[in-house]
């Protein structure tokens, strides 16, 4: 995939790595380009390991070290790594005898990793997807961050929305000689998205409204279009969305599904009512859905899907019975005088924007007659005599 829109971040990362030892944290949502940014680095030898949802003990460190070629005359303590690195165990010193205290044994293992990294310098250890870090690796990274040798760097990437433990704790209590930096990768803007799409498609297409500038989504959607398929949610993105949806608490999951059937961002009260979630649970569920990156607040006070491409995947996750319940709540029961139903609020907002009944019907998948009834009811409840007055309410 072409490298677009990350030149400033690449310069910042390159400059930081040129001042070892340094600890660098790179944050960004799934598919935003953290790994691609690292691949653009030139002249910086790296060892890369990835955390996994299964959280294998010391998994990313073992993955990073297993392809190394250790030099001769290693510190005897590196022999503690023999059970973890059978790929080149014969090149390591003999394994030291076991120790009775697990804490002391762990400290020896940490020292072994530190010593091996020091023998490979200059080197940058990269641990990706630290939101899935296992407890052992988390402790090891905290140890390494405070003890980095002179020509060794540590880079950690993560997704804030999936974080269980604060990655920033790695920066706490660093000694004066170890520098640190933090980079946050945002999605591409509309111009950068158009530039990326131009590299991937023979004819220009505006992919920003569907992808919101997430490079992975742009690439996957462009692939679908290039293959002649109708634009929709790419399978990889669909699976990631459904996995994240399944990990949400029930209230948050219902709020996200309600947002998927609503055509535009809506207020917390309306969204909670459509989802059928009690208000006290709705506030917590909404906060969690926003934190996990499935919903976002735009404009202020209104919540909708963070990425429009995810709508189809979310709608497919709703059972027919649940969909009927959601639609009944959107249409709403008769409301007290002056109180608009969620559907009436949608119709009023579109009518206030100057849309005709037919245009509103097409936008909301209703019949023009139903829209006419909603407009009439809304005018009556609001005490207005014409739809032109809606533009000033």
JOBELSUL-V783009 format. One record per pair of residues at least 6 apart in sequence whose ideal C-beta (glycine too) atoms are under 7 Angstrom apart, sorted by sequence separation. I is the first residue (numbers start at 1). J is the second residue. D is the distance in whole Angstrom. If there is no record, write none. Layout:
# JOBELSUL-V783009
I;J;D
I;J;D
This chain:
# JOBELSUL-V783009
16;22;5
28;34;5
99;105;5
117;123;6
148;154;6
174;180;6
198;204;6
211;217;4
225;231;6
289;295;4
290;296;6
297;303;6
298;304;7
305;311;6
335;341;5
361;367;6
379;385;7
384;390;7
52;59;6
82;89;4
98;105;7
211;218;5
224;231;6
272;279;6
290;297;6
361;368;5
16;24;6
26;34;5
51;59;7
117;125;6
188;196;7
197;205;6
224;232;7
245;253;6
248;256;7
277;285;6
295;303;5
296;304;7
340;348;7
379;387;7
51;60;5
99;108;7
145;154;6
158;167;5
171;180;5
286;295;7
295;304;7
332;341;3
351;360;6
50;60;6
82;92;5
144;154;6
197;207;5
211;221;6
221;231;6
224;234;6
272;282;4
295;305;7
296;306;4
331;341;7
332;342;6
350;360;5
358;368;5
361;371;5
13;24;7
49;60;3
81;92;6
156;167;6
207;218;5
210;221;6
245;256;6
295;306;6
332;343;6
357;368;5
360;371;5
382;393;6
49;61;6
194;206;7
259;271;6
262;274;7
294;306;6
330;342;5
331;343;5
375;387;6
50;63;6
79;92;5
82;95;5
221;234;6
258;271;6
293;306;6
329;342;7
330;343;5
347;360;6
350;363;6
49;63;4
78;92;6
79;93;4
127;141;6
156;170;7
193;207;6
194;208;7
207;221;6
220;234;3
268;282;7
357;371;5
49;64;3
78;93;6
79;94;5
80;95;7
141;156;7
193;208;4
207;222;7
357;372;6
48;64;6
79;95;5
80;96;6
220;236;6
255;271;6
258;274;4
47;64;4
76;93;5
79;96;6
220;237;6
258;275;4
286;303;6
47;65;6
70;88;6
74;92;6
190;208;4
193;211;7
268;286;6
346;364;6
357;375;7
66;85;6
74;93;6
196;215;6
200;219;7
65;85;6
193;213;5
205;225;6
217;237;6
255;275;5
47;68;7
66;87;5
70;91;5
192;213;7
197;218;6
201;222;5
210;231;7
254;275;4
62;84;5
70;92;7
196;218;5
200;222;4
254;276;7
255;277;6
62;85;7
254;277;5
13;37;7
189;213;6
201;225;6
347;371;6
351;375;6
145;170;5
187;212;6
188;213;4
193;218;6
197;222;6
201;226;6
58;84;7
130;156;5
187;213;3
251;277;5
6;33;6
10;37;6
14;41;7
17;44;5
113;140;6
125;152;7
130;157;7
131;158;5
138;165;6
142;169;7
146;173;7
187;214;5
188;215;6
255;282;7
347;374;4
9;37;6
13;41;7
80;108;5
121;149;6
129;157;7
130;158;4
131;159;5
142;170;6
146;174;6
347;375;6
80;109;5
122;151;4
123;152;6
124;153;4
125;154;5
126;155;5
127;156;5
128;157;5
129;158;7
141;170;6
145;174;7
146;175;6
10;40;6
110;140;6
114;144;6
121;151;4
148;178;6
251;281;4
255;285;5
344;374;5
348;378;5
6;37;6
77;108;6
81;112;5
113;144;7
118;149;4
121;152;5
124;155;6
131;162;4
251;282;7
255;286;6
343;374;6
347;378;7
80;112;4
117;149;7
131;163;5
271;303;6
3;36;7
110;143;5
114;147;6
131;164;7
251;284;7
252;285;4
256;289;5
265;298;6
344;377;6
77;111;5
78;112;5
118;152;6
251;285;3
255;289;5
267;301;6
344;378;5
1;36;7
77;112;5
81;116;7
117;152;5
267;302;6
268;303;7
249;285;6
252;288;4
259;295;6
266;302;6
351;387;5
3;40;6
78;115;5
130;167;5
252;289;4
265;302;4
266;303;7
77;115;6
78;116;5
256;294;5
265;303;6
340;378;6
352;390;4
249;288;6
256;295;6
265;304;3
351;390;5
352;391;5
75;115;4
248;288;6
255;295;7
264;304;6
248;289;7
340;381;6
339;381;7
348;390;6
338;381;5
248;292;6
259;303;6
337;381;6
74;119;6
259;304;6
260;305;6
70;116;6
259;305;6
71;119;5
244;292;6
70;119;6
245;294;7
276;325;7
244;294;6
65;116;7
260;311;5
61;113;6
68;120;6
274;326;6
276;329;6
260;314;4
261;315;7
260;315;5
274;329;5
273;329;6
274;330;6
257;314;6
256;314;6
257;317;7
64;125;6
257;318;5
261;326;5
60;127;5
258;326;6
274;342;6
241;310;5
245;314;7
273;342;6
242;313;6
237;309;6
241;313;5
245;317;6
270;342;5
241;314;7
59;134;6
238;313;4
242;317;6
270;345;6
47;123;6
51;127;7
61;137;6
233;309;5
45;122;7
51;128;7
55;132;6
57;134;6
60;137;6
233;310;6
45;123;5
46;124;5
47;125;5
48;126;4
49;127;6
50;128;4
51;129;4
56;134;6
58;136;5
59;137;7
45;124;7
47;126;7
50;129;5
51;130;6
53;132;5
55;134;4
57;136;5
58;137;5
61;140;6
233;312;5
44;124;6
46;126;5
48;128;7
52;132;6
232;312;6
233;313;5
51;132;4
51;133;5
58;140;7
263;346;7
51;137;7
38;126;6
221;309;7
217;307;7
217;309;6
35;128;6
214;307;7
212;307;5
211;307;7
210;308;5
211;309;6
209;308;7
210;309;5
263;363;6
263;364;6
20;122;7
17;124;6
23;145;5
34;157;4
21;148;4
21;149;7
21;150;6
24;153;7
26;155;7
30;159;6
20;150;7
29;159;6
161;291;6
20;151;5
21;152;6
22;153;5
23;154;5
24;155;5
25;156;5
26;157;5
27;158;6
28;159;7
161;292;5
20;152;6
21;153;6
29;161;6
161;293;4
20;153;5
27;160;5
17;153;6
25;167;6
25;168;7
25;170;7
23;170;6
23;171;6
37;185;7
23;174;7
34;185;6
33;185;6
32;185;5
23;178;6
32;187;6
22;178;7
28;184;7
21;178;5
22;179;4
23;180;5
24;181;5
25;182;5
26;183;5
27;184;5
28;185;3
22;180;6
22;181;6
24;183;7
26;185;7
19;179;5
16;181;4
13;183;6
12;183;6
9;183;6
9;185;6
32;214;6
33;215;5
5;188;5
31;214;5
32;215;7
4;188;7
31;215;6
29;214;7
31;216;3
31;217;6
5;192;4
4;192;6
4;195;5
4;196;4
2;196;6
2;199;4
30;240;6
1;215;7
1;219;5
29;293;6
